[in-house]
C-alpha cells in the first residue's frame, strides 16, 4: 500500500541557491543536507523568537492602560 501522505515532499530550490549550497558544502567540508538543516534550525529559532516577541508586545498593548484609562468610569 502506497501512502503518499507519509512520503517526503520534494523541495525545489532556485539554481543560485543550489550553486551556493554546493560551494559552501565544498568549502566547509559538510554535506549539503547538514548545511540546510543548520540553516533551517537557525531560521526556525529566529522566527520563534520573533513571534514570541510580537505576542508579548500584543499582550502588553492590550493590558497597558494609562492611569486615566484605568480609572475612567470608576466612582469612588
Order of alpha helices (4+ residues) and beta strands (2+ residues): alpha-alpha-alpha
